[in-house]
């Protein structure tokens, strides 16, 4: 398995099949791939729609959280279960266009072992004016404190090496700080402009920085982690002669 696509969802029943069709159309014939939906405690028909879809798409897998644990937890569950060396993520509401997945995956492959993350950077945002204002403010504060060189960390479209992701310290909100944490491990980041589009149906389940106070605490925590990072020593094993 070359590529795993991880899609965290909570109460997205109406968006399941259209998005899977688009993911398949974008990747079919280009990579050996699997699609992992992480059902984060949905209370609608998401589980049933996924179960039915698995009969149509044999490369589709469904992971279930007993209770909703948040987007970072869902992404982590999907990455840990992934069989591909490269993992790509996108949101399950249809706002992230799967047509950009090949560009993100290709950026990882072309970048070689030195590139740990390909991050989507949204243009033409389709959110409300207030949400765009929130996003600009949060990105400006984050960039000033972490100096991560990334103008948009909230985009769900990302691709990364599975082994690099699993190096990251886990905490709720991790997915919003991946650029800074990937740089902390010594890897470069590739950026891909992606076009945002309106949500197909339903309402947002994962708020931006879900609660402001927690977002600020996470930001300070990541800043501390970066400052405390020490060079990884070169290790060699000495064998008897």
Backbone as CSV, one residue per row, in Angstrom:
resi,resn,N_x,N_y,N_z,CA_x,CA_y,CA_z,C_x,C_y,C_z
1,UNK,0.842,-1.196,0.000,0.000,0.000,0.000,0.882,1.252,0.000
2,UNK,0.729,2.100,-1.006,1.579,3.276,-1.125,1.024,4.475,-0.380
3,UNK,-0.302,4.683,-0.451,-0.911,5.896,0.080,-2.160,5.551,0.886
4,UNK,-2.310,6.209,2.027,-3.532,6.099,2.830,-4.176,7.474,2.908
5,UNK,-5.470,7.540,2.643,-6.226,8.775,2.756,-7.054,8.693,4.031
6,UNK,-6.849,9.625,4.948,-7.551,9.613,6.235,-8.562,10.754,6.257
7,UNK,-9.816,10.396,6.556,-10.904,11.378,6.566,-11.608,11.316,7.921
8,UNK,-11.411,12.293,8.798,-12.144,12.320,10.071,-13.550,12.864,9.848
9,UNK,-14.553,12.189,10.397,-15.937,12.647,10.217,-16.737,12.503,11.508
10,UNK,-17.656,13.420,11.672,-18.653,13.336,12.732,-19.961,13.886,12.182
11,UNK,-20.950,13.002,12.074,-22.275,13.387,11.570,-22.198,14.008,10.174
12,UNK,-21.621,13.248,9.246,-21.487,13.707,7.855,-22.131,12.707,6.888
13,UNK,-23.247,12.102,7.265,-23.846,11.026,6.474,-24.073,11.418,5.018
14,UNK,-24.588,12.623,4.781,-24.940,13.023,3.424,-23.716,13.289,2.554
15,UNK,-22.567,13.498,3.179,-21.357,13.821,2.422,-20.478,12.610,2.140
16,UNK,-20.834,11.441,2.686,-19.952,10.270,2.605,-19.703,9.837,1.165
17,UNK,-20.740,9.417,0.472,-20.575,8.825,-0.860,-20.021,9.812,-1.884
18,UNK,-20.537,11.055,-1.978,-19.964,11.973,-2.963,-18.464,12.204,-2.782
19,UNK,-18.009,12.283,-1.536,-16.589,12.532,-1.296,-15.747,11.305,-1.642
20,UNK,-16.221,10.125,-1.317,-15.480,8.906,-1.676,-15.358,8.793,-3.186
21,UNK,-16.412,9.125,-3.899,-16.361,9.086,-5.368,-15.283,10.035,-5.895
22,UNK,-15.181,11.210,-5.301,-14.180,12.184,-5.743,-12.762,11.745,-5.385
23,UNK,-12.583,11.184,-4.199,-11.260,10.685,-3.809,-10.807,9.591,-4.771
24,UNK,-11.703,8.666,-5.067,-11.381,7.557,-5.972,-11.042,8.066,-7.369
25,UNK,-11.803,9.037,-7.856,-11.545,9.587,-9.189,-10.183,10.271,-9.248
26,UNK,-9.779,10.919,-8.155,-8.504,11.642,-8.126,-7.299,10.703,-8.089
27,UNK,-7.448,9.520,-7.473,-6.294,8.659,-7.220,-6.249,7.392,-8.064
28,UNK,-7.370,6.984,-8.615,-7.439,5.706,-9.326,-6.429,5.651,-10.462
29,UNK,-5.654,4.555,-10.482,-4.675,4.354,-11.541,-3.357,5.071,-11.318
30,UNK,-3.252,5.856,-10.235,-2.025,6.615,-9.988,-1.216,6.027,-8.837
31,UNK,-1.889,5.570,-7.807,-1.237,4.949,-6.651,-2.084,3.778,-6.165
32,UNK,-1.430,2.827,-5.521,-2.167,1.856,-4.709,-2.574,2.594,-3.440
33,UNK,-3.866,2.612,-3.121,-4.317,3.453,-2.017,-5.463,2.802,-1.243
34,UNK,-5.634,3.282,-0.030,-6.770,2.935,0.800,-7.386,4.229,1.323
35,UNK,-8.669,4.159,1.645,-9.370,5.296,2.225,-9.826,4.889,3.619
36,UNK,-9.407,5.636,4.620,-9.766,5.328,6.010,-10.656,6.452,6.533
37,UNK,-11.911,6.132,6.773,-12.812,7.072,7.430,-12.779,6.795,8.929
38,UNK,-12.559,7.836,9.706,-12.582,7.701,11.154,-13.871,8.342,11.644
39,UNK,-14.802,7.489,12.047,-16.118,7.921,12.503,-16.012,8.322,13.972
40,UNK,-15.969,9.631,14.189,-15.689,10.162,15.524,-16.982,10.330,16.333
41,UNK,-17.563,9.203,16.728,-18.742,9.227,17.593,-19.980,9.806,16.944
42,UNK,-20.184,9.565,15.648,-21.360,10.105,14.956,-22.648,9.546,15.545
43,UNK,-23.677,10.389,15.548,-24.992,9.978,16.037,-26.030,9.971,14.924
44,UNK,-25.617,10.264,13.690,-26.537,10.200,12.557,-26.301,8.895,11.805
45,UNK,-26.541,8.863,10.514,-26.422,7.626,9.734,-25.039,7.445,9.121
46,UNK,-24.034,8.148,9.639,-22.690,8.042,9.083,-22.186,6.600,9.069
47,UNK,-22.345,5.880,10.172,-21.842,4.495,10.255,-22.514,3.613,9.209
48,UNK,-23.828,3.766,9.048,-24.564,2.942,8.088,-24.153,3.269,6.652
49,UNK,-23.974,4.566,6.360,-23.564,4.947,5.005,-22.174,4.401,4.690
50,UNK,-21.284,4.431,5.671,-19.946,3.894,5.461,-19.974,2.377,5.286
51,UNK,-20.796,1.703,6.075,-20.906,0.243,5.954,-21.391,-0.146,4.560
52,UNK,-22.360,0.599,4.041,-22.865,0.317,2.696,-21.794,0.630,1.648
53,UNK,-21.062,1.720,1.846,-20.032,2.117,0.889,-18.892,1.111,0.836
54,UNK,-18.610,0.446,1.954,-17.522,-0.533,1.989,-17.798,-1.719,1.062
55,UNK,-19.056,-1.984,0.762,-19.391,-3.056,-0.173,-19.084,-2.652,-1.613
56,UNK,-19.122,-1.365,-1.865,-18.844,-0.840,-3.210,-17.361,-0.588,-3.408
57,UNK,-16.684,-0.124,-2.358,-15.256,0.186,-2.443,-14.489,-0.727,-1.481
58,UNK,-13.878,-1.792,-1.971,-13.165,-2.720,-1.078,-11.937,-2.116,-0.406
59,UNK,-11.435,-1.003,-0.908,-10.277,-0.344,-0.286,-10.700,0.692,0.752
60,UNK,-11.991,0.720,1.096,-12.504,1.646,2.109,-12.537,0.956,3.473
61,UNK,-12.017,1.649,4.492,-12.047,1.135,5.857,-12.757,2.153,6.755
62,UNK,-13.433,1.632,7.783,-14.072,2.511,8.751,-13.549,2.202,10.147
63,UNK,-13.035,3.225,10.816,-12.665,3.136,12.225,-13.705,3.910,13.015
64,UNK,-14.053,3.442,14.185,-15.084,4.102,14.985,-14.554,4.458,16.367
65,UNK,-14.798,5.690,16.790,-14.588,6.092,18.170,-15.894,5.872,18.925
66,UNK,-15.805,5.291,20.121,-17.001,5.067,20.921,-17.704,6.355,21.286
67,UNK,-16.926,7.391,21.534,-17.464,8.728,21.810,-16.643,9.727,21.001
68,UNK,-17.236,10.879,20.715,-16.517,11.896,19.958,-15.310,12.377,20.756
69,UNK,-14.136,12.315,20.117,-12.892,12.668,20.799,-12.155,13.817,20.129
70,UNK,-12.724,14.379,19.057,-12.112,15.522,18.403,-11.345,15.155,17.150
71,UNK,-11.082,16.182,16.343,-10.465,15.968,15.042,-9.037,15.445,15.148
72,UNK,-8.258,15.966,16.079,-6.880,15.487,16.222,-6.837,14.005,16.582
73,UNK,-7.722,13.600,17.482,-7.779,12.187,17.868,-8.176,11.318,16.685
74,UNK,-9.112,11.820,15.871,-9.561,11.054,14.712,-8.444,10.918,13.684
75,UNK,-7.726,12.006,13.431,-6.600,11.938,12.496,-5.540,10.965,13.009
76,UNK,-5.239,11.040,14.295,-4.224,10.148,14.873,-4.648,8.681,14.768
77,UNK,-5.907,8.393,15.048,-6.385,7.013,14.924,-6.209,6.512,13.498
78,UNK,-6.533,7.376,12.524,-6.402,6.980,11.131,-4.961,6.756,10.724
79,UNK,-4.063,7.632,11.157,-2.646,7.493,10.788,-2.047,6.242,11.422
80,UNK,-2.396,5.983,12.660,-1.856,4.789,13.330,-2.309,3.511,12.637
81,UNK,-3.514,3.521,12.068,-4.042,2.331,11.393,-3.612,2.250,9.931
82,UNK,-3.051,3.324,9.404,-2.730,3.401,7.981,-1.672,2.386,7.579
83,UNK,-1.820,1.867,6.375,-0.862,0.910,5.827,0.096,1.564,4.838
84,UNK,-0.221,2.790,4.420,0.614,3.483,3.450,1.761,4.229,4.100
85,UNK,2.875,4.347,3.374,4.016,5.121,3.875,3.725,6.608,3.817
86,UNK,2.883,7.023,2.866,2.442,8.413,2.764,0.970,8.472,3.151
87,UNK,0.628,9.432,4.007,-0.755,9.627,4.448,-1.209,11.006,4.014
88,UNK,-2.400,11.091,3.462,-3.003,12.380,3.136,-4.306,12.506,3.912
89,UNK,-4.610,13.717,4.337,-5.841,13.957,5.083,-6.677,15.018,4.380
90,UNK,-7.980,14.938,4.586,-8.889,15.992,4.171,-10.137,15.908,5.032
91,UNK,-10.822,17.050,5.149,-12.032,17.095,5.958,-13.162,16.352,5.257
92,UNK,-14.110,15.866,6.054,-15.187,15.049,5.513,-16.429,15.800,5.096
93,UNK,-16.377,17.149,5.109,-17.570,17.930,4.798,-17.662,18.355,3.345
94,UNK,-16.655,18.005,2.539,-16.683,18.347,1.130,-16.053,19.674,0.782
95,UNK,-15.630,20.467,1.777,-15.003,21.750,1.468,-13.610,21.573,0.876
96,UNK,-12.913,20.525,1.270,-11.601,20.214,0.688,-11.802,19.406,-0.590
97,UNK,-11.262,19.886,-1.694,-11.437,19.222,-2.989,-10.391,18.122,-3.155
98,UNK,-10.812,16.855,-3.288,-9.850,15.757,-3.467,-9.016,15.862,-4.731
99,UNK,-9.404,16.717,-5.665,-8.624,16.874,-6.886,-7.208,17.358,-6.596
100,UNK,-6.987,17.943,-5.417,-5.655,18.430,-5.054,-4.805,17.363,-4.363
101,UNK,-5.373,16.215,-4.064,-4.605,15.162,-3.401,-3.370,14.737,-4.206
102,UNK,-3.479,14.540,-5.522,-2.272,14.157,-6.272,-1.144,15.181,-6.164
103,UNK,-1.485,16.484,-6.138,-0.446,17.508,-6.008,0.265,17.403,-4.660
104,UNK,-0.493,17.142,-3.604,0.095,17.033,-2.272,0.962,15.782,-2.155
105,UNK,0.437,14.661,-2.615,1.194,13.405,-2.554,2.447,13.503,-3.422
106,UNK,2.286,14.098,-4.620,3.425,14.271,-5.512,4.505,15.150,-4.909
107,UNK,4.101,16.175,-4.147,5.082,17.062,-3.507,5.922,16.305,-2.486
108,UNK,5.309,15.364,-1.782,6.065,14.539,-0.836,7.040,13.636,-1.583
109,UNK,6.571,13.001,-2.637,7.436,12.093,-3.393,8.599,12.831,-4.047
110,UNK,8.315,13.989,-4.650,9.367,14.740,-5.338,10.355,15.372,-4.356
111,UNK,9.879,15.676,-3.163,10.732,16.334,-2.187,11.775,15.434,-1.563
112,UNK,11.612,14.128,-1.703,12.565,13.204,-1.111,12.404,13.128,0.400
113,UNK,13.360,12.483,1.049,13.238,12.210,2.480,13.308,13.469,3.326
114,UNK,13.786,14.575,2.743,13.898,15.805,3.521,12.591,16.548,3.704
115,UNK,11.570,16.228,2.893,10.270,16.884,3.005,9.331,15.992,3.805
116,UNK,8.893,16.493,4.954,8.042,15.682,5.824,6.570,15.971,5.686
117,UNK,6.224,17.151,5.117,4.827,17.572,5.064,4.582,18.400,3.816
118,UNK,3.465,18.141,3.147,2.948,19.010,2.087,1.635,19.575,2.607
119,UNK,1.580,20.891,2.745,0.434,21.544,3.373,-0.380,22.321,2.357
120,UNK,-1.684,22.075,2.335,-2.568,22.851,1.497,-2.739,24.257,2.056
121,UNK,-2.731,25.245,1.172,-2.917,26.650,1.554,-4.142,27.164,0.803
122,UNK,-5.197,27.475,1.523,-6.472,27.796,0.891,-6.470,29.160,0.216
123,UNK,-7.057,29.189,-0.961,-7.356,30.442,-1.651,-8.851,30.432,-1.964
124,UNK,-9.448,31.618,-2.005,-10.879,31.696,-2.301,-11.728,31.064,-1.222
125,UNK,-11.444,31.402,0.045,-12.168,30.810,1.166,-13.675,30.982,1.024
126,UNK,-14.448,29.927,1.347,-15.903,29.952,1.241,-16.591,30.048,2.594
127,UNK,-15.828,30.276,3.655,-16.411,30.405,4.992,-17.099,31.759,5.129
128,UNK,-17.809,31.917,6.236,-18.423,33.202,6.535,-17.348,34.247,6.796
129,UNK,-17.741,35.532,6.682,-16.791,36.603,6.938,-16.212,36.543,8.328
130,UNK,-17.041,36.200,9.328,-16.568,36.130,10.706,-15.555,35.005,10.874
131,UNK,-15.832,33.864,10.232,-14.902,32.740,10.364,-13.582,33.041,9.665
132,UNK,-13.635,33.737,8.534,-12.393,34.126,7.858,-11.594,35.086,8.721
133,UNK,-12.303,35.991,9.403,-11.617,36.928,10.304,-10.952,36.181,11.447
134,UNK,-11.671,35.223,12.036,-11.090,34.383,13.091,-9.824,33.691,12.601
135,UNK,-9.923,33.129,11.401,-8.807,32.374,10.844,-7.593,33.261,10.620
136,UNK,-7.807,34.459,10.047,-6.687,35.375,9.802,-6.018,35.787,11.108
137,UNK,-6.838,36.083,12.118,-6.276,36.497,13.405,-5.468,35.376,14.040
138,UNK,-6.040,34.174,14.057,-5.350,33.038,14.672,-4.066,32.696,13.920
139,UNK,-4.115,32.741,12.585,-2.913,32.446,11.800,-1.831,33.488,12.029
140,UNK,-2.227,34.758,12.150,-1.249,35.817,12.375,-0.563,35.653,13.732
141,UNK,-1.348,35.349,14.764,-0.780,35.162,16.102,0.136,33.945,16.127
142,UNK,-0.341,32.837,15.543,0.463,31.618,15.516,1.775,31.833,14.783
143,UNK,1.703,32.488,13.612,2.909,32.700,12.819,3.917,33.579,13.550
144,UNK,3.419,34.598,14.253,4.316,35.500,14.978,5.026,34.793,16.116
145,UNK,4.335,33.883,16.788,4.917,33.208,17.949,5.792,32.024,17.535
146,UNK,5.330,31.234,16.562,6.041,30.012,16.201,6.998,30.191,15.031
147,UNK,6.778,31.246,14.225,7.625,31.478,13.058,7.726,30.215,12.202
148,UNK,6.560,29.623,11.907,6.553,28.348,11.187,6.499,28.512,9.677
149,UNK,6.477,29.771,9.175,6.518,30.005,7.738,5.286,29.571,6.989
150,UNK,4.165,29.410,7.687,2.942,28.886,7.083,1.808,29.884,7.286
151,UNK,1.149,30.267,6.212,0.095,31.271,6.343,-1.260,30.666,6.693
152,UNK,-1.425,29.337,6.516,-2.735,28.723,6.740,-2.539,27.299,7.244
153,UNK,-2.654,27.113,8.558,-2.509,25.750,9.095,-3.855,25.056,9.276
154,UNK,-4.961,25.786,9.046,-6.281,25.210,9.292,-6.822,24.373,8.161
155,UNK,-6.134,24.355,7.016,-6.616,23.577,5.878,-6.469,22.087,6.158
156,UNK,-7.541,21.335,5.940,-7.507,19.896,6.203,-6.718,19.110,5.182
157,UNK,-6.463,19.693,4.006,-5.707,18.999,2.960,-4.216,19.033,3.286
158,UNK,-3.694,17.873,3.657,-2.276,17.744,3.974,-1.812,16.363,3.544
159,UNK,-0.533,16.234,3.277,0.073,14.924,3.054,1.391,14.895,3.804
160,UNK,1.735,13.736,4.347,2.961,13.636,5.133,3.420,12.194,5.170
161,UNK,4.659,12.027,5.551,5.190,10.684,5.753,4.652,10.157,7.088
162,UNK,4.125,8.967,7.052,3.518,8.398,8.256,4.507,8.372,9.413
163,UNK,5.747,7.993,9.125,6.743,7.881,10.197,7.029,9.237,10.839
164,UNK,6.945,10.316,10.030,7.182,11.651,10.570,6.037,12.046,11.501
165,UNK,4.807,11.800,11.088,3.659,12.132,11.937,3.750,11.422,13.283
166,UNK,4.144,10.162,13.257,4.190,9.387,14.493,5.325,9.819,15.420
167,UNK,6.235,10.662,14.927,7.248,11.252,15.801,6.676,12.369,16.667
168,UNK,5.545,12.947,16.225,5.017,14.133,16.878,4.483,13.832,18.275
169,UNK,4.696,14.725,19.234,4.040,14.571,20.540,2.543,14.762,20.357
170,UNK,1.745,13.864,20.891,0.296,13.952,20.665,-0.386,14.829,21.710
171,UNK,-1.279,15.687,21.237,-2.164,16.460,22.108,-3.372,16.875,21.295
172,UNK,-4.458,17.226,21.960,-5.654,17.673,21.262,-5.358,19.006,20.587
173,UNK,-5.555,19.073,19.281,-5.206,20.259,18.522,-3.937,20.099,17.704
174,UNK,-3.316,18.921,17.789,-2.064,18.651,17.078,-2.148,18.986,15.596
175,UNK,-3.270,18.645,14.942,-3.358,18.800,13.494,-3.204,20.252,13.052
176,UNK,-3.461,21.213,13.965,-3.344,22.627,13.609,-1.908,23.151,13.711
177,UNK,-1.024,22.363,14.291,0.352,22.820,14.510,1.377,21.936,13.794
178,UNK,0.922,21.153,12.831,1.833,20.228,12.155,3.031,20.923,11.505
179,UNK,2.866,22.065,10.811,4.055,22.682,10.202,5.156,22.987,11.215
180,UNK,4.788,23.595,12.338,5.795,23.929,13.347,6.446,22.673,13.914
181,UNK,5.666,21.638,14.148,6.205,20.421,14.749,7.039,19.618,13.754
182,UNK,6.659,19.651,12.486,7.459,18.975,11.458,8.807,19.674,11.312
183,UNK,8.802,20.997,11.316,10.068,21.741,11.271,10.919,21.437,12.509
184,UNK,10.265,21.265,13.633,10.981,20.951,14.880,11.786,19.662,14.731
185,UNK,11.276,18.725,13.944,11.973,17.453,13.745,13.026,17.526,12.643
186,UNK,13.180,18.723,12.030,14.237,18.892,11.036,13.817,18.662,9.596
187,UNK,12.524,18.560,9.338,12.037,18.324,7.980,11.568,19.623,7.329
188,UNK,11.631,19.652,5.999,11.121,20.775,5.232,9.631,20.576,4.941
189,UNK,8.988,21.672,4.509,7.561,21.644,4.193,7.363,22.146,2.772
190,UNK,6.537,21.448,2.012,6.123,21.911,0.686,4.723,22.510,0.810
191,UNK,4.441,23.523,0.013,3.141,24.187,0.076,2.435,24.075,-1.269
192,UNK,1.150,23.807,-1.198,0.331,23.663,-2.406,-0.912,24.527,-2.249
193,UNK,-1.131,25.458,-3.175,-2.357,26.246,-3.144,-3.538,25.367,-3.524
194,UNK,-4.596,25.433,-2.736,-5.802,24.644,-2.994,-7.009,25.573,-2.960
195,UNK,-8.029,25.205,-3.702,-9.235,26.023,-3.789,-10.280,25.492,-2.820
196,UNK,-10.722,26.358,-1.933,-11.776,26.012,-0.981,-13.119,26.041,-1.701
197,UNK,-14.091,25.299,-1.173,-15.426,25.302,-1.756,-16.456,25.183,-0.642
198,UNK,-17.710,25.491,-0.919,-18.721,25.450,0.149,-18.968,24.033,0.646
199,UNK,-19.358,23.934,1.901,-19.792,22.655,2.472,-21.013,22.173,1.694
200,UNK,-21.069,20.846,1.427,-22.207,20.300,0.672,-23.494,20.330,1.483
201,UNK,-23.422,19.809,2.703,-24.617,19.750,3.547,-24.177,19.658,5.000
202,UNK,-25.139,19.823,5.914,-24.843,19.716,7.332,-24.216,20.985,7.877
203,UNK,-23.726,20.887,9.110,-23.115,22.019,9.788,-21.749,21.611,10.311
204,UNK,-20.912,22.603,10.588,-19.561,22.341,11.067,-19.595,21.644,12.422
205,UNK,-18.767,20.594,12.564,-18.691,19.860,13.820,-17.428,20.152,14.597
206,UNK,-16.419,20.669,13.901,-15.152,20.965,14.545,-14.889,22.453,14.395
207,UNK,-15.004,23.205,15.470,-14.812,24.645,15.431,-13.351,25.010,15.328
208,UNK,-13.096,26.231,14.816,-11.711,26.703,14.718,-11.199,27.032,16.110
209,UNK,-10.143,26.327,16.509,-9.585,26.435,17.869,-10.682,26.189,18.893
210,UNK,-11.509,25.169,18.609,-12.738,24.835,19.330,-13.074,25.764,20.503
211,UNK,-12.172,25.978,21.413,-12.366,26.965,22.474,-11.109,27.824,22.530
212,UNK,-11.287,29.137,22.539,-10.167,30.062,22.411,-9.081,29.807,23.449
213,UNK,-9.493,29.592,24.694,-8.504,29.427,25.761,-7.629,28.213,25.515
214,UNK,-8.246,27.101,25.105,-7.472,25.891,24.830,-6.516,26.129,23.665
215,UNK,-6.978,26.883,22.645,-6.113,27.196,21.521,-4.887,27.973,21.947
216,UNK,-5.065,28.927,22.842,-3.930,29.718,23.335,-2.972,28.834,24.132
217,UNK,-3.506,27.964,24.969,-2.656,27.067,25.746,-1.870,26.125,24.838
218,UNK,-2.519,25.617,23.785,-1.823,24.758,22.830,-0.681,25.516,22.163
219,UNK,-0.949,26.750,21.767,0.060,27.565,21.107,1.287,27.751,21.999
220,UNK,1.060,28.062,23.255,2.166,28.232,24.191,2.904,26.916,24.421
221,UNK,2.141,25.819,24.435,2.764,24.510,24.620,3.674,24.150,23.460
222,UNK,3.223,24.415,22.228,4.055,24.127,21.055,5.290,25.020,21.053
223,UNK,5.130,26.282,21.420,6.277,27.199,21.533,7.307,26.640,22.507
224,UNK,6.850,26.124,23.645,7.752,25.530,24.631,8.458,24.302,24.065
225,UNK,7.704,23.445,23.363,8.306,22.246,22.776,9.412,22.603,21.798
226,UNK,9.181,23.618,20.980,10.183,24.025,20.003,11.434,24.552,20.697
227,UNK,11.255,25.364,21.710,12.402,25.927,22.435,13.200,24.848,23.169
228,UNK,12.537,23.788,23.597,13.208,22.746,24.376,13.783,21.633,23.509
229,UNK,13.615,21.717,22.204,14.120,20.682,21.313,15.635,20.646,21.330
230,UNK,16.195,19.465,21.499,17.639,19.266,21.459,18.003,18.431,20.230
231,UNK,19.191,18.624,19.675,19.594,17.814,18.511,19.527,16.322,18.839
232,UNK,19.043,15.563,17.892,18.997,14.113,18.073,20.392,13.536,17.862
233,UNK,20.940,12.816,18.830,22.299,12.294,18.665,22.367,11.210,17.596
234,UNK,23.508,11.125,16.928,23.745,10.048,16.002,24.090,8.787,16.803
235,UNK,23.355,7.733,16.569,23.521,6.499,17.359,24.081,5.406,16.473
236,UNK,25.127,4.768,16.914,25.661,3.591,16.220,25.796,2.465,17.234
237,UNK,25.574,1.283,16.762,25.715,0.108,17.641,27.109,-0.468,17.482
238,UNK,27.720,-0.715,18.607,29.056,-1.309,18.606,28.903,-2.814,18.780
239,UNK,29.443,-3.556,17.849,29.347,-5.014,17.934,30.716,-5.604,18.275
240,UNK,30.667,-6.753,18.820,31.927,-7.413,19.173,32.616,-7.923,17.924
241,UNK,33.928,-7.948,17.949,34.702,-8.393,16.786,35.290,-9.764,17.058
